[in-house]
Amino acid sequence: MLNIGSDLLMEKHKNKTYQDLNKRLNLYLRNSNDTAHIDEDTKNKIWNNIIKDVHQEKLKRNYLIIRRYKAVVTVCILLVMLISVDLSSNASLFKRLLHSIDNNTIQFYTRNYDPSKENRDIKLDDKIAILNKKDNKSFISPIIPDNYNVKNINENGSNVIINMCSTNNNIIKVSQKYITNRYSTGMARYNKDLFEIENFNNNGIEYNIIRNNTLIITLFVIGEIEFEVLGNNKQEVLDITMSLHY
């Protein structure tokens, strides 16, 4: 029995010794880590390298941004120059693109037209008003472009033809004809082999622009009337076309 008690006492003392030693070792390790020596020069060198790398990366990123910005500006300048040259051409591709982008509207063609500066012929206005009142019609009196005069007016109740002439002998003819079938228009008169024909829509009205090297014609229907404007000067014909509305 004494031997057994002695063995237990020695085992307990041995475990306590090991526990004390383990605590001392752990405490030493913690103190050693906390008091580890760090070389100041090495620390500064590492820190400076980190700052240098960050600065170089920032410079590189800024350089790429500036380079892309310059490339975009250069492309925009080239596009503006190409569009300017293209718009000066009679066969302008950009004009065609604008027709599609702008919902096929004729307004692009008439960018110089100012309704507040339009010229009118009072006698023509009065005559059209009298015709409309007498026959219960809805003919429209057109504007008169600069340097043009009304040469004559022909009418037979359901048709009105107004002829204009300029001081340099350019002509404009404005025809207005009542039609029984809205879709039986005068488009059949124009051969696509001889004329370039385009279609545009503006404020619900479909305009047919018909032209060759010498003539430009607009053909469109408002209500029961088919309008046809024919002339030598594109802008003058389109200005009159846009003035013909109720």
Phi, psi and omega in degrees: 000318179299321180295321180294318180295321179294320180296319180295320180296318180294321181295318180296318179295322180296316180296321179295321178298314179299319181296317178298317180296320180295320178297316181297318180295317179297319179296320179296317180297319180295316180295324180294320179293319182292329185255019180296138183280130177244123181290126185294318180297318180296318179299314180297321180296316179297315181296317179297321178296319178297314179299318180298316180297317179297318181295317179296321179294322178294316178299318180298317180295317178296322180297317180295321179295314180297320180297317178295320180298316179297321180296318179295316179299316179299316179297318180297318179297317179297320179297316179299317179296316180295320180295320179298316179294319183294320182293336179281353181267146177291333180256050186293121176288322183295326176299319179297319179297320180296326179300318181289316183294322185266033176059038177051054182255143181282350185300332180299322181293330188254037184296339181268357184280127180238105183303331183290344182250016183288145177263144180228154175255110185299319180297320178294316178302315182294319182294319178295322179296320179294317179300316181296319181291320183291315186254006181056050181253181181225041177295155182240133177276123183279165171286165178245115179298160178303141177069014176249151174227151176286121182275312176198165178229126177244132180211151178222027179100309180248359179223142174226130177235123181247121179254132178238153178220141181263171179294339177255024172070020168284150182237151172222132177239128178246114180250138177228123186224129174288132180238142181280327180244117183304331185264001176264067184269180183275014181300333183294344182286344189251123182275125181294342177285338182255340183232149170270124186240128177231154180238135180222158180236132178218119180054039176083001179255130178268123180253136173254119179258115185242127183205156170221202185289340185243336186232150167229134184228137171246137182227125183201165182235131173234120183064239180256009184249131171265126180255141175222122178242124185234137178191182181265333187254120185302311185294321180294318179296317182289326176297315177297317180305314183287342178277347183272087176207158182281000000 
